[in-house]
Amino acid sequence: MKRYTPKRRRHLAGRSRYQLKRRSSHYVERRQHRLEAFINGRQAEYQEKERKHSAPFVEHVPPANFSLIDNPHEVLAYFNRGEELFRKKNQVTFDIAHVTSFTPDTIALMVASLHTEEYTHGYGYRGNEPENTELAKLFEISGFYKFVRSHHKSTDSDGTLLHKERDHKVNPDFAVEASLIGVQNSFGNSAPFEPLYEILIECMSNSNNHADPKNPGSCYWWLFVYSNPDTRITSYSFVDLGVGIFGSMRARGILQLIAKATGLSRDISFADDLLEGKLHSRMEVDRDIRGKGIPQIVSTAGMNEFKRFNLITNDVFFDLKTGAREELASPMAGTFLYWELGPTNNAEHGDQGDDHYS
């Protein structure tokens, strides 16, 4: 007869008690409840998906001038209305067939929005492309079809880049790649242009650190680089759909404290402090802390190589080249930076030496 060690006997006794427990009515009932809860949960999830899939489609027509940078009031109102349609349990048809102006910055915002659950609320969407041949070509080579479900095949273009990144504060390799695209198109060589690289790094860092103050690093940022070979202008559109710069400050209580001391409450009232990096230093507890990112970008925006530089955050539109700003009736949920890189006067006359770069 086989003899068991004390350890083995204790193990067999425990297994026996466990098997008896599994056969008890209480255990069987509890297991049945768990199974039913799991099945009901899966059914509810399936039913919710079916409900959203069968929701009616609502046609959503944009303004003819479908350019975020040139027509921010109407374009932001259009995107906000789209979110409202999704929120009201509709699927949305984005009918952009008849737009007469359509720019890369708008494409970047459209892709970012359609990939954000807070924007679509889980509902479906569909759309078309501009009837204008040139605008349709831009839409195709932008890489848009790579990021949405479509039967349309995207055309690869070395001069166009649409990219998303999450879970990393910065992506230096991608910043180098994106910088090189602009330098090659606008200046005709591959010499390093450190200010452009630093702007990209700063944008990535700010998005991952501040786009969602409660959960840093969780917000997607998007970058769309478009090189125009005819004008040699390279446009950069950087977008995150977080809480926005003023929203981040408000979430951390900074603007409330300033408003209490000064009586100022509108975002545009803090525009100068934002551009100069003084929002933190207006608070005694943070007297030695000054924002570095935006002031650095503002300083770089003044360089001749940058032909245009705009910032949209919450309900304020900035022209960083001139210092002008205006309040927006339709706010943006997040932050959008747009700039154009182009040849300087010397470069336009064929002088593309290293004096343009540092």
Stockholm file with secondary structure:
# STOCKHOLM 1.0

chainA/1-358         MKRYTPKRRRHLAGRSRYQLKRRSSHYVERRQHRLEAFINGRQAEYQEKERKHSAPFVEHVPPANFSLIDNPHEVLAYFNRGEELFRKKNQVTFDIAHVTSFTPDTIALMVASLHTEEYTHGYGYRGNEPENTELAKLFEISGFYKFVRSHHKSTDSDGTLLHKERDHKVNPDFAVEASLIGVQNSFGNSAPFEPLYEILIECMSNSNNHADPKNPGSCYWWLFVYSNPDTRITSYSFVDLGVGIFGSMRARGILQLIAKATGLSRDISFADDLLEGKLHSRMEVDRDIRGKGIPQIVSTAGMNEFKRFNLITNDVFFDLKTGAREELASPMAGTFLYWELGPTNNAEHGDQGDDHYS
#=GR chainA/1-358 SS CCCCCHHHHHHHHHHHHHHHHHTSHHHHHHHHHHHHHHHHHHHHHHHHHHHHHTSCEEEECCCSEECTTTSHHHHHHHHHHHHHHHHTTCEEEECCTTCSEECHHHHHHHHHHHTCHHHHTTCCEEECCCSSHHHHHHHHHTTGGGSSCCSSCCCCCTTEEEEEECSCSCCHHHHHHHHHHHHHHHHSSCCCCHHHHHHHHHHHHHHHHHSSTTSTTCSCEEEEEEECTTTCCEEEEEEECSSCHHHHHHHTTHHHHHHHHHCCCSGGGGHHHHHHTCTTTTSGGGTTCCCCHHHHHHHHHTSTTEEEEEEEEEEEEEETTTCCEEEEEEEEEEEEEEEEECCCHHHHTTCCCGGGCC
#=GC SS_cons         CCCCCHHHHHHHHHHHHHHHHHTSHHHHHHHHHHHHHHHHHHHHHHHHHHHHHTSCEEEECCCSEECTTTSHHHHHHHHHHHHHHHHTTCEEEECCTTCSEECHHHHHHHHHHHTCHHHHTTCCEEECCCSSHHHHHHHHHTTGGGSSCCSSCCCCCTTEEEEEECSCSCCHHHHHHHHHHHHHHHHSSCCCCHHHHHHHHHHHHHHHHHSSTTSTTCSCEEEEEEECTTTCCEEEEEEECSSCHHHHHHHTTHHHHHHHHHCCCSGGGGHHHHHHTCTTTTSGGGTTCCCCHHHHHHHHHTSTTEEEEEEEEEEEEEETTTCCEEEEEEEEEEEEEEEEECCCHHHHTTCCCGGGCC
//
